[in-house]
Amino acid sequence: MPEDQYQLAVIVGSVREGRFAPVVTNWFLGQVAARTDVKLDVIDLAETPWPSVDFTSRIDAADAFVVITPEYNHAYPGPLKTAIDSVKTGWYAKPVGFVTYGGVSGGLRAAEGLRLVFAELHAVTVRESVSFHRARGEFDGAGVPRDQEGVGLAAHVLLDQLAWWAFTLRAGREARPYSA
């Protein structure tokens, strides 16, 4: 991989039938496509077997992650937690960002819970995130956010933070391997 790019794994955390995740994911992938510093790997848990050697190797290969997750009952989906727990060292010393959606909280409670999980896995969560409050009403019928400017700026800031951490932590891991 070129030194001016980092490997970003976007993990789609909802596996429910009728899920809204594809709408949010497609929008976010459009934001990522505008960047030249990212090599993308989309890991949709509804389509990717986990736990598996393939899933683990894709996590191991990533320099950074964005978790796209809904909020279900004030938390993140159970299958997402199971998938995260199926990998151990692949998360070490790597940044994680969040794109969340849900009802009134916009999925922020899911992200807050996941911050604790990733801290235990020696990952670094970035402060900025993107959230969609009452998500189904925030997108038009074509999957375009009604507030394109606001969420576009939030995605840009999130991806800038991830890039800084991804490059910095990759250099750190190369100079001195991380061990827990």
Disulfide bonds with the S-S distance in Angstrom:
none
